[in-house]
Amino acid sequence: MSYEKVYQATKIVIGTKQTVKALKDGSSCELIIASDAEAKVTAAVVKLAQEVNIPIIYVDSMVKLGKACGIEVGASTVAIIR
């Protein structure tokens, strides 16, 4: 179901650096994190999302999340933009 949200989103940002920027500037409305991503990569993003009260959804696979975003590699974090 969360992969479908990514497919249907009109604008997303992919990756931890871009996701952090979107969380800080208030443009994101939802955060999607791959459960198989390394915790040291996603920890700061999760903490920031919790601080700014953005809902976090976990999906099972970086590869599937990357494909849902239309990229050839895995994605650890994706932010859906308002």
Steps between C-alpha positions, in 0.01 A plus 500: 500500500778746582667426169174608336520834683840556343370405153206738538688793654541797272827606661752307709858536615727199518792434736594607847658837417207618290251359750663688787479823298131441429429431867687810612330735254153362581416387148457130577177347621607136540821300534554149368795295624624163381530260794804332347696828487782539751384664822801732504383639165137553597530589871541876451211512255271310736593726791435816298166368371391426856604850610292667228208255536515352150347151472752222432409192297731202479524278192691177475743556212739768379496344154120510474494855636755607241295340222187676627695826468602416146871454569725203429654481849359454847366792703529513877274801556239684296302808597166576340472871434179692560 
